[in-house]
Amino acid sequence: MDTVMLQFRHRGMAPGLDEVAALFGLAPGEIDATFGVIATDPAEGLYTVRIDVRGADRVRAALAQRPADPAEGLFANPPIAPFGPPED
């Protein structure tokens, strides 16, 4: 599954996967349940999920219906790996 990161603002209790799916028009299988909902900055109500790239257009449409917020959006999810062999 090709993925992107979605950061969004949510007030109140931390949302569950089902609530995030409903907010952004995603099917439950389009959100990485293993990654879960990460509290990026709970004091500011910012959360992050990893989603299937196939849902990105629906997320953009849902974000367009919300008040503009520079902290919200889709972000790349590049693989993290070493650049070469471990140093001795």
Steps between C-alpha positions, in 0.01 A plus 500: 500500500641840398436740786500867591472666837192703592531754777178659618358703787234347725345653811388294797596141570756334273319353199498130423563350158127477421448867580797605284367286214159668527650852519701456181286262293735205531421131518627338821758303298646820356642603838800308634359346818845385610627859491181621671416858589809680629463807720745729317428788739206415729507842669428654157263221395727374220492134400661296225396183318654310212260448211494315171591743221180398316300696759702821459253674267212440742710635786588813298129553429413461869778739604372756248168503691675585828636841604851543357766385745871492402559207737251277316577311183656206326871441531745260340584176676847413370663176613755538776814296447874537547698661220760226498656223707538562875823666603741300715 
